[in-house]
Amino acid sequence: MFCLFCIAHIGTTHAQIAIVDVDSSESRCEKSGIFTVTISGGTGGTKYALVNPSTETRALQSSNTFNALGAGNYTLMAVDNSGSSDTLLVSIPGSYSAPRYSIDSRKAYCKRNTGRAKIRVQNGRAPFEFRLKSGPTTRSWQQPKVFDSLPSGVYGMEARDSCGFLQNISFTIRDTSVQ
């Protein structure tokens, strides 16, 4: 038996979809890595996903760019309209760790504004900013890691790094006249 409909498909081939390039950038903050995929072949309508095993999975999307990625390894999958697919392991470098803050305080003397708070920072990404948001006195955002001329009392401070990681810290400036 001769198949008339089969003749139309003879000689028609589609190139297998293939991931040919990935342009990526480091994740300098908690989740700031990016990569863009270039493919060849396929039947059009290509969609992209991050599948297991991956640091994070993401559902199929039509964009060939993935944003807001943390440092780690990702399994990238590209799939076209015919169901043809290709996968590739993509590594996003980065070493960001959330900042940790501690306060060294100096007492205020004889109920005067002589107290001092010095901020120590570990990890995070510079520059850092600090503000006194509550207490006997408040101060707006500043980069120096010292608040001088403070009266005694309990303070609420906000600290953030250049990645926008915000933390609330409380500390107390004691007065020498109080035992």
N, C-alpha and C positions, 0 to 999 in steps of 0.2 A: 504494500500500500504506500502510495506517495502522499506526503504531507505538505500541502500548500502553505500552511502557516509556518512551518519550520524553515522554509526557504528565506523568509525575512530575517531570521536570526543567524543564518550562516554567514560567517565572516565578520560579525559584529562582536567585538570584544571590548571590555572596559578594563583599563589599567587598575590593578589592585591599589587601594588607598595606601599611602605610606607617609609616615611622619618623617620629614626630611631635615627639619631644623627647629630648634627651640632657643629663643633668645630670652635669657633670664637675668634677673637682678637680685642682689643680696637682700635678705630681710634684715635691715638695720634696726628695726624696732620689733615689738612682739609679733606683729603680722603685717609686714610691709613689703614682702617679696612679690615679684611679678614675673610671669613668663608668657610669651606669645609663641604660638605654634605655627609652623608652615608645613603644609602637606603637598603631596603630588598625587595624581591619579584620583580614582573614585568617581562616583556617578553624580556628584553634586549633593547639595543639601547637607553638607558635613556638619556633624555635631561633635562636641568635645565633652569629656567628663574626667573627673579624678576618681579612680576606682581603687579598691583594696588590692594589695596592701599599699596604703598611703598614710602619711601623717594626718591627712584630712581627706574625706571624700566629698565630692560635689556631683550633683545630678547633671544630666546632659544639658548643654547650653549651645546656642548657635555662635556665640563669640569665641574666637580663637585665643582670647587673652584671659588669663586668670590673675586676679588681683588679691590683695590682702592675704598673702600666704606667709605662714611662719617658716622658720628654718626647718628643713627636713627633706624627706624623700617622698616623691609623689609618683604614682603610676598614672600616666596620662593615656587616655583612650580616645581615638578619633574614629568615628563611624559614619559611613555615607548612607544614602537612601536605599542602597541594595542590601545593607547589612554588613558589608565588607568593613573590617576594622583593623586597626594597628594600635599597638601599645608601646610605650617607651617610659623608662624610669628617668625622672627629672629630679635633680638635687638642687635645693635652694640653700645656699650657705647663709650662715648667720650665727651670732653668739649672744644675742640680747638676753639679759636677765633683768628682771624688775628691780628697781632701786630699793635699797634699804637705808633707812635714816636713823640716826641716833642723835641725841641732844646732850651736850655738856653745858650745864648752867652754872653761873656764878651768882651768888647771893646779892641782893640789894642791901646797902648799908644804911641803917638808921632811918628807914622809911623814905629813902631818897630813890630817885630813878637811876640807880647805878647797877642794876642787874644786867646780866648778859647771857645770851643763848648762842652757842656755837654749834652748827649743824655738821655732822659727819655723814658722808655718803659712801655707800658701797654699791657697785653695779650701776645699772641704768645707762643713759646716754646723755652726755653734757650737750649744751649748757643746762643747768638746773635753776629753778626759780622757787622762791619761798615767799609766803605772806603770813602775817599774823591776822587771822580772821576773827578771833575773839579773845577777850581778856581785858585787863585793866587799860591796855592801849592796843590799837590795831595798826598794821602797816600794810601798804600795798605791795604788789609783787616786786621782788628784787632778786638779783643774781648773787650778790655777796652772801656767804654762808654764815653771817653773824648779824644778830640783832643786839644793839647796844642801847644803853640808857633806858632800861626797862624797870618799872616799878614791880614790887612783889605781887604775886598772884598766879592764877592758873590761866594758861594760854592754850588756844587752839590754833595750830599752824597747818597750812596746806603746803605740800611740796610736790613739784612735778619736774619731770625730765623733758628733753626735747622731743621724745616720742609721745608726750601727752599723758604718761602714766601718773595719775594723781593719787596722793595719799594724805590722810588726815593724821596728825600727830598732836598729842597733848603733852605739855610739860609744865613744871611749876618753878617759879622764881621765888625762893624763900627770902625772908628778911632777917638780917643778923640780930635785930632786936627781939625776935621771937625765938624762944628756945625749944 
